[in-house]
Amino acid sequence: MKKIMYLLLASGLMTFASCASAERKAEKGAEEVEEAAEKVADEVDEEIDR
């Protein structure tokens, strides 16, 4: 369930970042999406290791 929530969060942030008018806002949104994607990847790796 957590994976789904992180994926929804990441997709929501991507949508928000794509709608941002200022370049700085888009960069910040991209960083947040990247961090969320890394968290999801870490959780997937942990699940695979189990």
N, C-alpha and C positions, 0 to 999 in steps of 0.2 A: 504494500500500500504506500509505503514511503517513496518508493521509486516512482510511482504514478504521480504523487504529489510534487516531487522534484521536477519531473518532466513537464507537468502543467505549469509550474513556476517558471521553468526555463523558457517554455514557449510563450508564456505571458510576458516575460521580460523582453524576449525577442520582438514581440509585437509592439511593445511599448517603445523599445529602442528604434524600431523602424519608423515609428510615427513622430519621433522627436525632431524638432525643427533645427535645433542648434547642434553643431558638431560635438560640442563638449558633452551634452546630454546623451548623445548617441554613444560616445566613447564610454561614458560611465555605465550606460545600460549594457553595452557589450561586455564590459568587465564583469558585471553582475551575472550575466548569462554564462560567461566562461567559468566563473566560480561555481555556479549552480551545476553546470555540466560536469565539472571536475568532481563535485560531491557525488553526483549520480554515478559517475564512473568508478569512484572509490567504493561506493556501496555495492555496485555490480561485482567488482573484483572480490570484495569480501564474501559475497554470496557464492561466487564461483569457488573460492577457496574452501568453503564449508563442505 
